[in-house]
Amino acid sequence: MGQGQSGRRLIARWPLKAWRRPLVWTGLFVALPVSAAHAEAGAAGHGSEVLLLIQVALLIGVGRGLGELMQRIGQPSVLGELLGGLLLGPSLLGWLWPSAQAAIFPHEPAQQAMIEGLAQFGILLLLLLTGMEVDLKLVRKVGRPALTISVFGIAVPFACGFALGQWMPEMLLPHPEARLVASLFLGTALSISSVKIVAVVVREMNFMRRNVGQIIVASAIIDDTLGWIIIAVIFSLASRGSLDLRGITQSVLGTLVFLGLSFTVGRRLVSILIRLANDHLVSASPVVTVILLLMSVMALITHLIGVHTVLGAFVTGVLVGESPILTRQIDERLRGLITSLFMPVFFGLAGLGTDLIQLHTPELLLFTAGLVVIASLGKFAGALAGGKLGGLTRGESLALASGMNARGSTEVIIASIGLSIGVLSQPLFTMIVTMAILTTLAMPPMLRAALRRLPPDRSEQARLEREAHERSGFVGGLERLLLAADDSSSGRLAARIAGLLAGPGGRPVTVLDVEGIRHVARAPVDGPLQSEAVIKDAAQQGAQRTESNVDVDVTTLTPTTGLRDAVENEARKGFDLMLIGLEDGLTPQGRFSEACEEIASGFHGPLALALAPAAASDGPAPQRDACILVPVSGRGVSRGGAEVAIALAHVGPARLHLLYVSTTQGSADERRTSEEKDRADQVLADNAAAARRYDLDVTTAVADADVGPDIAILAEASKIKSDLIVLGVDRLQGAALDFGAMIAAVLAASEVPVLVVSTGTPPAAQRSDP
């Protein structure tokens, strides 16, 4: 911190004088073309890595700089990256300084292939990241409007573009006799939305989680997929003079088979590969390596079936996002490199391919304006019609039409294909690219304005608040659970809690067979352990309650080492919570047994210990319609326990009773101050609001300040006939597993099951970390 502050002070003392700044920029733009010219001269027709470095540096510097400016005025950074390409291309730099532009971005095929290869791989990574953010449950809910919007959003502008192609003057056609094919290309270019641009803009504007945002992205995916099938048909017609029905059938059927296998077999396979890579490979970032290989393979598969590679990358991202583990770490590792390197290169190249100088005559400018208007009106009309048929309101359809109007790079690719095979002229190519850029520039403010008049309804707002709460909370961050349990009532309680927590998100659970660890010579158990059956039953209940059709993967291990070593070996694989349930987990004094301490000492992370007294009922709580008592104090540890209790009550379902317990107890003759009363009201209100996000039945009470907190908790449990007490605790420093005298007193005297939740890191682990 000190170094950063001193550095800022140093910069402030030595500012760059105003008269020096033009010299610096002039020197930079003189040095770069000179270096580029030398690099181009030495390339000898096979491309220069020095020139590639100069190109990448310029695209990143200008694109990210303009992207920063765009974000400061409320626009997504992708617009700055597109404008950066325009500024560095023939439209500005090539007009002001042609020799410099030609030296930096030569038309040498080998050199262009180098930068385009980098950009194309980057866009695959961008689609991978975008797919990871798609919620398939929401997409399923919005499937009908997404399909109708996509179909009508293609059909109407396609018809408009085709009619325009039939009407346009012959001077814009390289081969007037091939007007039909040119019209088909123009109709396709006007009708397809760019899933890459749409996804980037929707994500950067923080609309990805809105229902409208999900429909926009889902519609763009369908748009893009149908678009490439249409392009395959037109390309067959243009290149062969007749339709290649075999190739078209292969593309359509291949796409359907690919999607069907991906979301059935592929989902399970991707989850298994991620888990195997994480658990058994010791090299750096093995999971990211496996995901990149999967993305490459699936992109190649889509290419082989005649569909663009972006579909394979996107589907890979969706499957990775469906995996229950490591999605946050993968997102963090990929996002920075993609946004800082690959995005400015790809979108900058889209601008570089546009030469606005060619539109120098009034006739061409007028035709370009008409092209933009027809493309926008056609897309709006089609999306509005599709939205109405899909059951959306007019406001929702208008927002969707605004989002779907971005054409972006897809039109550039389509136009490039038409230009390469001689169907489109260079002026017409420039018009199409200009239309793509202008519609992309107009999309964010139009979408923002439309959504400003379309606030989320009550159910959507509740979902957004609930998801925001889950992302910032403890339970929402759980991806993988470790359970050490035997076949006792405490073990079954821990197993049921593990299943209830695992079911909604499909979180995998690894079960350590404690009996097998204790008694290595014990005969193998015939069939699954009882705890495994309890987990699967509870997980199924939780999945049904939350409408998530995800199976929970339960793995049972019987290691041949001791308890501590077995836990340590598994903990290295990465678990977010360990649950412990043992028959002899507690001593008569309320202290944890030697076996519990040995297991806990091998896991340096959040713990949950389930303790069911002998007098408790045979069935593991919490059962349906049970009552869960949650003591809260406002401290972070109690909030962690309350969050776990809310999750259990939600999938149970169960009733929740919040009891405020003061952590600052006074003598018997002291009265609770008004500040303490206000604090109690606020703590109970905050926790009750969190519970009501899940439509839970919540009651509240304030413990008597004249008695100890342990006595108050036990008395309240008896009064309300609670079936489970959930205690959020803080692990004390020391060799023993200790949560304090108050918790020990509750455990020793409780007649109902207790779940002790410690969401923090053990003090010993904190001391040992570097």
Buried (B, 14 or more C-beta within 10 A) or exposed (E): EEEEEEEEEEEEEEEEEEEEEEEEEEEEBEEBBEBBBBBBEEBEEEBBEBBBEBBBEBBBBBBBBBBEBBBEEEBBBBBBBBBBBBBBBBBBBBEEBEEBBBBBBBEBEEBBEBBEEBBBBBBBBBBBBBBBBBBBEBBEBBBBBBBBBBBBBBBBBBBBBBBBBEEBEEEBBBEEEBBBBBBBBBBBBBBBBBBBBBBBBBBBBEBBBBBBBBBBBBBBBBBBBBBBBBBBBBBBBBEEEEEBEEBBEBBBEBBEEBBEEBBEEBBBBBBEBBBEBBBEEEEEBBBBEBBBEBBBEBBEBBEEBBBBBBBBBBBBBBBBBBBBBBBEBBBEBBBEEBBEBBBBBBBBBBBBBBBBEBBEEEEBBEBBBBBBEBBBBBBBBBBBBBBBBBEBEEBBBBBBBBBBBBBBBBBBBBBBBBBEBEBBBEBBBBBBBBBBBBBBBBBBEBBBEBBEEBEBEEEBEBBBBBBEBBEEBBBBBBBBBBBBBBBBBBBBBBBBBBBBBBBBBBBBBBBBBBBBBEEEEEEEBEEEBBBBBBBBBBBBBBBEBBEBEBBBBBEBBBBEEBBBBBBBBBBEBBBBBBBBBBBEBBBEEBBBBEBBBBBBBBBBBBBBBBBBBEEBEEBBBBBEEBBBBBBBBBBEBBBBBBBBBBBBBBBBBBBBBBBBBBEEBEEEEEEBEEEBBEBBEEBBEBBBEBBBBBEBBBEBBBBBBBBBBBBBBBBBBEEBEBBBBBBBBBBBEEEEBBBEEBBBBBBBEBEBBBBBBBBBEBEBEEEEEE
